Structures are given as structure tokens and as C-alpha cells.
Amino acid sequence: MSGERRRGGLGPAIPIAPAARVDKFEVFFDLVFVVSFFIITRATAANVTGRQLLHALLVLAVLWWCWVVHSVVATRLRLGEGFVPVLMIIGMIALFTFALALPQTFGDGRQNPGGPILVTISYVVFRAMHLVLYAHSARGRPEDHRQLYRLLPEAVITAALLLLAALLPIHIADANLALWVRDGLWIAVVVIQYGSGLLVGPEGWEITSAEHWTERYDLILIIALGESVISIGVGGNLLGKPVTWPAVVAAMLGILFTAALWWTHFDVIGPAARIALHAAQGAPRVTMARDAWAYLYLPLIAGVILFALGAEELVATIVDPVGGLAERGRGSSVPVLVAGVMIYLAADMAFQLRTLGTVTWMRVGALVALAGGLAAGQHLPALAALVLLTVLVVSLAVVEVVVFADSRDALRRAVHEEKVRYEAGEAAWRARWHDEGPAPPTQ
């Protein structure tokens, strides 16, 4: 009877397998992060100031830590199997609510705290859901339970600080001081989150499937790059506007620009780093996964959001110019765009150094060229500035293709051989399973 009940219910949580890939539910879950990235970009684009950028980066850092916690749980349990999707849907609701309440989080420090309190409640629910799943996966493993106890203070303290950031400013008479107290509490949350990841250490962690881990992070980076395309198209008001040649050129440059940035990571660096993580074992694998993917992907995504903000404003100037095609980029559009690209490339260089132990000096040259492009772009018409920056990024991708032709070919042969052998093994196992049938269920 117990076996019948198990078959009739949702079933147990399924541990992750060494060769596991990302399942479809995880991709479905990522849709909430699409909304979150979009809201962060839209809220910041409405008023691009230094303080607004700080707020956007703080929110992104807290949101990214939630993603890291989520990815850690996903290294232990299949998120689309058994009862786990039920809890994950609750987490999706909490994260969606978190994202919707973000625009009210950094308003007047003495306003109604309803929005910030909702952010805190959503954060608590999301973190609690992952702690429950982690505790379930740690059953019968004392070292994993000890790791859970070491992580619990971070979740409790950061939730308390977010609640203080929601409630304390309304009791401070000085409006400017109230804003700085709130911002300071959010900065403390970020410092505690990322500091705890370094202090806890690799003991008790395990990256069972390097393929799953790397694919998980690659997909979320692609989502962020997709948000930059949305920002250029929708935020730049390309939709609904009369089709003009400047608008068409700006749209093409935006796509080419984003594709070149995708290329700089996913052509060689990303696949080679995946192999490096596969080769590492034990604590070195865990620390590499933490440093390169959990930590260095944050500035990668921050760079994407920044250049999306700058590109959006620049494209808007091109599409609907006030002073004609000679009009320069408005406000801080060129500096934000260039800063975003430079942060992205610098983070990718750090990622390359951490995973592969190498530095591509052409990228150092690209950063120097971009710094020069920043100085020149502020004095050029908006369309000319976008052309200049696109040429710089595309040139980097083209030069790397030529210079590293032999390395690229060797990497692709290795990846192809790996896939052929993997497919042969899977085909043999499935043929055997088909001929012999599945093993009988255990009681």
C-alpha cells in the first residue's frame, strides 16, 4: 500500500545526477528573473542618476544572491521532480512579488513603507523555501547540516536589515539622513551576503554536475543579454515609430553590439571554462564554481544592464532627435553605455583568469580603446557614437577569431568528441533499458 501511495502522489525529491542538464522547469522558473531584470532596467531608465544607478546595483546584487542560493539548491535536487516544483512555484510567486515591489523600495525614505515591507516579506519567503529544500536534501548527512547552520545566520540577519531599511527611515526627521540610512542598510545586506559566501568556505558543498552548474549560469546570462535587446527595442521606442533609416541602423547596431558581447564570452571562454570546471574535483571545483560563476557573473550581468540603459537612451536620441541627426547622446547615455561594456569585459577577463589561468591581452587593449571611445563618443552625434562603440566591440570579436583560430578549432574538436562519446553512451544505455525493461520498483 505504501508503494501505491508513493505512485499516486507527487513523489519524492530526486537528487541531481552527475551528468544532469538543466530541466525545463528551471527554464520556466527563470521567466521571473526576466521580469526582475526588466523592472530594474525600466525603473532606472526613468531617471538615470548616480544614486539611481547605486540603487539598481544594490537591488541587482540582492536579487543575484537569491539566484546563487537557488542555484546551490539546484546542485542537490532536481527542481522539476517530485514535490519540489510545488515549493518552487511558491518561490516564483515570492520572487515575482519582490520584483514588482522594487520600484517603491528606494523612493522617499519617509514614505509609506508598504512597498519595502513587501520586498522584505517576499525575500523571507523565497529564502525560507530554499532553506527547507536544502534541509531536506541534507537528511542523513551531518556535514551538510552543519553547513546549513553556518548559512542560517546570513539569511536571518539580511532579512532583519531589509526590514529595518523599510521601517527605520520613516522615524528619522532629516530626509537626507533617512535616505542614507536606508541605502547604508542595503549596502550592509550585500556585504554580509557575499562575505558569508567567502567565510563559510567549500566544506559541505558539492557540485555534482559541472554541466548543470555551467549551463544554469550561461542561461541566466543569455536572459540578461536578451533584456538588453528588449531595452533597445521597447525602451528606445522603436515600436510604433515611423520607420526611418536612422532607426533601422540604430536597431541593427544594437543587435550587432549585443551579439558581439555574447560572442566574447560564449565563443571560447565559456566552453573552455566549462571543461575546466569538469576537470576540477572536490574543494577546488567548489571554490572555482563559487568565484567564477556565483561571484563574477554578477559584474557580467551588471555590465549588461548598464550598457542596456546607455544604449536605450542613445537609441532613443537617434530615433526621435530634437536637434536632428547631429544631436549628441543625451545625459549620461554614452558614459553609462561604455562603462557597462568595460565592466562586462573586465569581469570576463577576471572569469578567464580564475577558470583558465590566462589573460587575453587583446582585451586589455580593448578596454584602453573603449576608454578612448568614451572620450570621443561624448563629442560625437548619437548615431556616430553608437557606430564607434559597435565597431570597437565587433573588432575585438573578429580579432580573437583570427588570432585564436587554432585554439578555437582544438576546443571545438574536443567538445565535438565529448558530445559524440556522451551520445553513444546514452544510446547504449537506453537501448539496454528498452530491451531489458526498467528495474522493478522497491518497496
C-alpha positions, 0 to 999 in steps of 0.5 A: 500500500505504501508503494501505491501511495508513493505512485499516486502522489507527487513523489519524492525529491530526486537528487541531481545526477552527475551528468544532469542538464538543466530541466525545463522547469528551471527554464520556466522558473527563470521567466521571473528573473526576466521580469526582475531584470526588466523592472530594474532596467525600466525603473532606472531608465526613468531617471538615470542618476548616480544614486539611481544607478547605486540603487539598481546595483544594490537591488541587482546584487540582492536579487543575484544572491537569491539566484546563487542560493537557488542555484546551490539548491539546484546542485542537490535536487532536481527542481522539476521532480517530485514535490519540489516544483510545488515549493518552487512555484511558491518561490516564483510567486515570492520572487515575482512579488519582490520584483514588482515591489522594487520600484517603491523600495528606494523612493522617499525614505519617509514614505509609506513603507508598504512597498519595502515591507513587501520586498522584505516579506517576499525575500523571507519567503523565497529564502525560507523555501530554499532553506527547507529544500536544502534541509531536506536534501541534507537528511542523513548527512551531518556535514551538510547540516552543519553547513546549513547552520553556518548559512542560517545566520546570513539569511536571518540577519539580511532579512532583519536589515531589509526590514529595518531599511523599510521601517527605520527611515520613516522615524528619522526627521532629516530626509537626507539622513533617512535616505542614507540610512536606508541605502547604508542598510542595503549596502550592509545586506550585500556585504554580509551576503557575499562575505558569508559566501567567502567565510563559510568556505567549500566544506559541505558543498558539492557540485555534482554536475559541472554541466548543470552548474555551467549551463544554469549560469550561461542561461541566466546570462543569455536572459540578461543579454536578451533584456538588453535587446528588449531595452533597445527595442521597447525602451528606445521606442522603436515600436510604433515609430515611423520607420526611418533609416536612422532607426533601422541602423540604430536597431541593427547596431544594437543587435550587432553590439549585443551579439558581439558581447555574447560572442566574447564570452560564449565563443571560447571562454565559456566552453573552455571554462566549462571543461575546466570546471569538469576537470576540477574535483572536490574543494577546488571545483567548489571554490572555482564554481563559487568565484567564477560563476556565483561571484563574477557573473554578477559584474557580467550581468551588471555590465549588461544592464548598464550598457542596456540603459546607455544604449536605450537612451542613445537609441532613443536620441537617434530615433526621435532627435530634437536637434536632428541627426547631429544631436549628441547622446543625451545625459549620461547615455554614452558614459553609462553605455561604455562603462557597462561594456568595460565592466562586462569585459573586465569581469570576463577577463577576471572569469578567464583568469580564475577558470583558465589561468590566462589573460587575453591581452587583446582585451586589455587593449580593448578596454584602453580603446573603449576608454578612448571611445568614451572620450570621443563618443561624448563629442560625437552625434548619437548615431556616430557614437553608437557606430564607434562603440559597435565597431570597437566591440565587433573588432575585438570579436573578429580579432580573437577569431583570427588570432585564436583560430587554432585554439578555437578549432582544438576546443571545438574538436574536443567538445565535438568528441565529448558530445559524440562519446556522451551520445553513444553512451546514452544510446547504449544505455537506453537501448539496454533499458528498452530491451531489458525493461526498467528495474522493478520498483522497491518497496 
